[in-house]
Amino acid sequence: MKNLTLSLLFATSTLSAITLSEVIDKSLINSPSLESINAKIKANEYASDVANQFENPELSLTKNTIDSSAPMSQTVLTIKQKLPYYGKRDLKQNITFAEDEVLKEKLNAAKAVMVQKIKTQAYSIWELKELYKIIDEYITLTKKNIELYEAYTSVDDNQHIGIMKAELSLADLEIQKSLLNAKIYASYAKLSYLAAFDVKNLEVNLKIAQKPILNSFIPTLVNNPELLIKDKELKKENAKIEVADINNYPDLNLIAGYAYRENFDNYFNFGLALSLPMYGTEDALEEEVRAAALEVVSQKEDTKIAISAELKIYYAQMLSSYEIYHIIQDDALPQIAHMFELSNSSISTGGDLFKYIDVLFDKLALEQKSINAVSNYNKANAQISQLAGEIK
């Protein structure tokens, strides 16, 4: 009956678990930080509409103080409308279009960063749960061997010290288990924050894949979000240059007025007005935006160098984790397994419990490092995926 209950609890836990891909998909929809960027994109759409509109006309009403019997006495209603130089409105709108592309790339970059953080936290949960699992196994194993040692040996002073050593080690394992339990709880809280919904049971399985090759990662950097943002920012600055260049050509102002005279004929007047670019202001402004464009070019080159350096750092972390894992699995654990068998068999004949505990904890330390290597391998891979702009 007890086994049936445990089986049912395990099945219920498995059914209620959520996969990492489901967490990512849901978070991309629910994240408030992403929604704020979406709001900026929506606001920019209105800015684009404004950029293509004419400026509001100016309406003025003037009256002089000359006596109404004089011909110059009049009340004048004047309207003035600015007509931008041909193509200027479209070029101004191009700036908002470019800004829209910048914001969308920033949204993609934010998604990539968020996915990387979620993956990293999920991998930490996997690591902590695996550590918790083996600690639990070692607690059970240590208890059994203490019982076995007590059953097969007479307790003299040296043997009693061995049992005390084992019990102290057991206490240390219990402390580790408690600390891991708290860390798992905290990690789920962090993951829930990142995902913007409550995650209680995550299903994730990690392993060490193939040996990383640096050259295989380099082509993926063409989709790096920061580089794409710089490309769009440069496009925006070039659009500003076009506007600054066309601003050297003056806008035309159409003026129309109606003069009312109490004792004389009323009349209309019409006129044109131009701004005269006499002082070089437009040229100076054009040079300013050209300098800003050159700054973006320099920033892009600096970003390329930084991304290349980051890739090498994460690649080195992946390679180190790969090597550590295989040193432990292929070399160290098979050797210590033999030592463990010898120590374990000696317990039943009253062998030294000290040596057994030492071997046991050496094996535990290696298994913990192996789990840590798997986690670090996948965390570094998640960082590289973020550099490639992946959002899955």
LINWOSUL-V914933 format. One record per residue. N is the residue number from 1. RES is the residue in three letters. SS is DSSP state (~ for helix, > for strand, _ for the rest). PHI is phi as a letter, one per 20 degrees, with the letter a starting at -180 (999 if undefined). NEAR is the number of other C-alpha atoms within 8 Angstrom. Layout:
BEGIN
n={N:N}
res={RES:RES}
ss={SS:SS}
phi={PHI:PHI}
near={NEAR:NEAR}
END
This chain:
BEGIN
n={1:2:3:4:5:6:7:8:9:10:11:12:13:14:15:16:17:18:19:20:21:22:23:24:25:26:27:28:29:30:31:32:33:34:35:36:37:38:39:40:41:42:43:44:45:46:47:48:49:50:51:52:53:54:55:56:57:58:59:60:61:62:63:64:65:66:67:68:69:70:71:72:73:74:75:76:77:78:79:80:81:82:83:84:85:86:87:88:89:90:91:92:93:94:95:96:97:98:99:100:101:102:103:104:105:106:107:108:109:110:111:112:113:114:115:116:117:118:119:120:121:122:123:124:125:126:127:128:129:130:131:132:133:134:135:136:137:138:139:140:141:142:143:144:145:146:147:148:149:150:151:152:153:154:155:156:157:158:159:160:161:162:163:164:165:166:167:168:169:170:171:172:173:174:175:176:177:178:179:180:181:182:183:184:185:186:187:188:189:190:191:192:193:194:195:196:197:198:199:200:201:202:203:204:205:206:207:208:209:210:211:212:213:214:215:216:217:218:219:220:221:222:223:224:225:226:227:228:229:230:231:232:233:234:235:236:237:238:239:240:241:242:243:244:245:246:247:248:249:250:251:252:253:254:255:256:257:258:259:260:261:262:263:264:265:266:267:268:269:270:271:272:273:274:275:276:277:278:279:280:281:282:283:284:285:286:287:288:289:290:291:292:293:294:295:296:297:298:299:300:301:302:303:304:305:306:307:308:309:310:311:312:313:314:315:316:317:318:319:320:321:322:323:324:325:326:327:328:329:330:331:332:333:334:335:336:337:338:339:340:341:342:343:344:345:346:347:348:349:350:351:352:353:354:355:356:357:358:359:360:361:362:363:364:365:366:367:368:369:370:371:372:373:374:375:376:377:378:379:380:381:382:383:384:385:386:387:388:389:390:391:392}
res={MET:LYS:ASN:LEU:THR:LEU:SER:LEU:LEU:PHE:ALA:THR:SER:THR:LEU:SER:ALA:ILE:THR:LEU:SER:GLU:VAL:ILE:ASP:LYS:SER:LEU:ILE:ASN:SER:PRO:SER:LEU:GLU:SER:ILE:ASN:ALA:LYS:ILE:LYS:ALA:ASN:GLU:TYR:ALA:SER:ASP:VAL:ALA:ASN:GLN:PHE:GLU:ASN:PRO:GLU:LEU:SER:LEU:THR:LYS:ASN:THR:ILE:ASP:SER:SER:ALA:PRO:MET:SER:GLN:THR:VAL:LEU:THR:ILE:LYS:GLN:LYS:LEU:PRO:TYR:TYR:GLY:LYS:ARG:ASP:LEU:LYS:GLN:ASN:ILE:THR:PHE:ALA:GLU:ASP:GLU:VAL:LEU:LYS:GLU:LYS:LEU:ASN:ALA:ALA:LYS:ALA:VAL:MET:VAL:GLN:LYS:ILE:LYS:THR:GLN:ALA:TYR:SER:ILE:TRP:GLU:LEU:LYS:GLU:LEU:TYR:LYS:ILE:ILE:ASP:GLU:TYR:ILE:THR:LEU:THR:LYS:LYS:ASN:ILE:GLU:LEU:TYR:GLU:ALA:TYR:THR:SER:VAL:ASP:ASP:ASN:GLN:HIS:ILE:GLY:ILE:MET:LYS:ALA:GLU:LEU:SER:LEU:ALA:ASP:LEU:GLU:ILE:GLN:LYS:SER:LEU:LEU:ASN:ALA:LYS:ILE:TYR:ALA:SER:TYR:ALA:LYS:LEU:SER:TYR:LEU:ALA:ALA:PHE:ASP:VAL:LYS:ASN:LEU:GLU:VAL:ASN:LEU:LYS:ILE:ALA:GLN:LYS:PRO:ILE:LEU:ASN:SER:PHE:ILE:PRO:THR:LEU:VAL:ASN:ASN:PRO:GLU:LEU:LEU:ILE:LYS:ASP:LYS:GLU:LEU:LYS:LYS:GLU:ASN:ALA:LYS:ILE:GLU:VAL:ALA:ASP:ILE:ASN:ASN:TYR:PRO:ASP:LEU:ASN:LEU:ILE:ALA:GLY:TYR:ALA:TYR:ARG:GLU:ASN:PHE:ASP:ASN:TYR:PHE:ASN:PHE:GLY:LEU:ALA:LEU:SER:LEU:PRO:MET:TYR:GLY:THR:GLU:ASP:ALA:LEU:GLU:GLU:GLU:VAL:ARG:ALA:ALA:ALA:LEU:GLU:VAL:VAL:SER:GLN:LYS:GLU:ASP:THR:LYS:ILE:ALA:ILE:SER:ALA:GLU:LEU:LYS:ILE:TYR:TYR:ALA:GLN:MET:LEU:SER:SER:TYR:GLU:ILE:TYR:HIS:ILE:ILE:GLN:ASP:ASP:ALA:LEU:PRO:GLN:ILE:ALA:HIS:MET:PHE:GLU:LEU:SER:ASN:SER:SER:ILE:SER:THR:GLY:GLY:ASP:LEU:PHE:LYS:TYR:ILE:ASP:VAL:LEU:PHE:ASP:LYS:LEU:ALA:LEU:GLU:GLN:LYS:SER:ILE:ASN:ALA:VAL:SER:ASN:TYR:ASN:LYS:ALA:ASN:ALA:GLN:ILE:SER:GLN:LEU:ALA:GLY:GLU:ILE:LYS}
ss={_:~:~:~:~:~:~:~:~:~:~:~:~:~:~:~:_:>:>:~:~:~:~:~:~:~:~:~:~:~:_:~:~:~:~:~:~:~:~:~:~:~:~:~:~:~:~:~:~:~:~:_:_:_:_:_:_:>:>:>:>:>:>:_:_:_:_:_:_:_:_:_:_:_:>:>:>:>:>:>:>:>:>:_:_:_:_:~:~:~:~:~:~:~:~:~:~:~:~:~:~:~:~:~:~:~:~:~:~:~:~:~:~:~:~:~:~:~:~:~:~:~:~:~:~:~:~:~:~:~:~:~:~:~:~:~:~:~:~:~:~:~:~:~:~:~:~:~:~:~:~:~:_:_:_:_:~:~:~:~:~:~:~:~:~:~:~:~:~:~:~:~:~:~:~:~:~:~:~:~:~:~:~:~:~:~:~:~:~:~:~:~:~:~:~:_:_:_:_:_:_:>:>:_:_:_:_:_:_:_:_:_:_:~:~:~:~:~:~:~:~:~:~:_:~:~:~:~:~:~:~:~:~:~:~:~:~:~:~:~:~:~:~:~:~:~:_:_:_:_:_:>:>:>:>:>:>:>:>:>:_:_:_:_:_:_:>:>:>:>:>:>:>:>:_:_:_:_:_:_:~:~:~:~:~:~:~:~:~:~:~:~:~:~:~:~:~:~:~:~:~:~:~:~:~:~:~:~:~:~:~:~:~:~:~:~:~:~:~:~:~:~:~:~:~:~:~:~:~:~:~:~:~:~:~:~:~:~:~:~:~:~:~:~:~:~:~:_:_:_:_:_:~:~:~:~:~:~:~:~:~:~:~:~:~:~:~:~:~:~:~:~:~:~:~:~:~:~:~:~:~:~:~:~:~:~:~:_:_:_:_:_}
phi={999:f:f:f:f:f:f:f:f:f:f:f:f:f:f:e:f:d:e:f:f:f:f:f:f:f:f:f:e:e:f:f:f:f:f:f:f:f:f:f:f:f:f:f:f:f:f:f:f:f:f:e:e:f:f:f:f:d:d:c:c:c:b:e:d:f:g:f:f:e:f:e:f:b:d:d:d:c:c:c:c:e:d:f:g:g:n:f:f:f:f:f:f:f:f:f:f:f:f:f:f:f:f:f:f:f:f:f:f:f:f:f:f:f:f:f:f:f:g:g:f:f:f:f:f:g:f:f:f:f:f:f:f:f:f:f:f:f:f:f:f:f:f:f:f:f:f:f:f:f:f:d:c:e:e:e:f:f:f:f:f:f:f:f:f:f:f:f:f:f:f:f:f:f:f:g:f:f:f:f:f:f:f:f:f:f:f:f:f:f:f:f:f:f:e:m:b:f:d:d:b:d:d:b:c:d:b:e:e:f:f:f:c:g:f:f:e:g:f:f:f:f:e:g:g:f:f:f:f:f:f:f:f:f:f:f:f:f:f:f:f:f:f:f:f:f:f:f:e:f:f:d:d:e:c:c:b:c:d:d:c:f:d:c:f:e:b:d:c:c:a:c:c:c:e:d:f:e:d:m:f:f:f:f:f:f:f:f:f:f:f:f:f:f:f:f:g:f:f:f:f:f:f:g:f:f:f:f:f:f:g:f:f:f:f:f:f:f:f:f:f:f:f:f:g:f:f:f:f:e:d:f:f:f:f:f:f:f:f:f:f:f:f:f:f:f:f:f:d:n:f:f:f:g:f:f:f:f:f:g:f:f:f:f:f:f:f:f:f:f:f:f:f:f:f:f:g:f:f:f:f:f:f:f:f:f:f:e:m:f:c:b}
near={4:5:6:7:8:8:8:8:8:8:8:8:9:8:6:7:10:10:9:11:7:8:10:12:9:9:12:10:6:10:11:7:6:11:9:8:11:9:8:9:11:8:8:11:10:8:9:11:9:7:11:10:7:7:6:5:8:7:8:7:8:7:8:7:5:8:6:10:7:8:9:6:14:13:11:11:11:11:11:11:11:11:9:11:10:5:7:11:11:9:11:13:12:10:12:13:9:13:12:11:9:11:11:9:12:11:11:10:11:9:11:13:9:9:12:12:9:12:11:10:11:12:13:10:11:12:11:11:10:9:11:11:8:9:11:9:8:10:11:8:8:10:9:8:9:11:8:10:12:9:6:9:9:6:8:6:6:7:11:9:8:11:10:8:10:13:9:8:9:11:8:8:11:9:8:9:11:8:8:12:9:8:9:11:8:8:11:11:10:9:12:11:9:11:16:10:8:8:11:6:8:10:9:9:5:9:6:9:4:4:6:7:7:8:6:6:10:7:7:8:9:7:10:12:14:8:12:10:11:12:9:13:12:11:9:12:13:10:13:11:11:9:11:13:10:9:9:9:7:11:10:12:11:12:12:11:11:11:12:10:13:9:8:6:7:8:7:8:8:8:7:8:8:8:7:5:10:5:4:7:8:11:10:8:9:11:8:8:12:11:8:9:11:8:8:11:10:8:9:11:8:8:10:9:8:8:9:8:8:8:11:9:8:12:14:8:11:14:11:8:12:13:8:10:13:9:9:12:10:8:9:10:11:9:8:11:9:8:9:11:8:8:12:9:8:10:14:11:8:9:8:10:12:9:8:12:11:8:12:9:8:9:11:10:8:11:9:9:9:12:11:9:12:14:13:11:14:13:11:12:11:11:10:12:10:14:13:12:12:8:7:6}
END
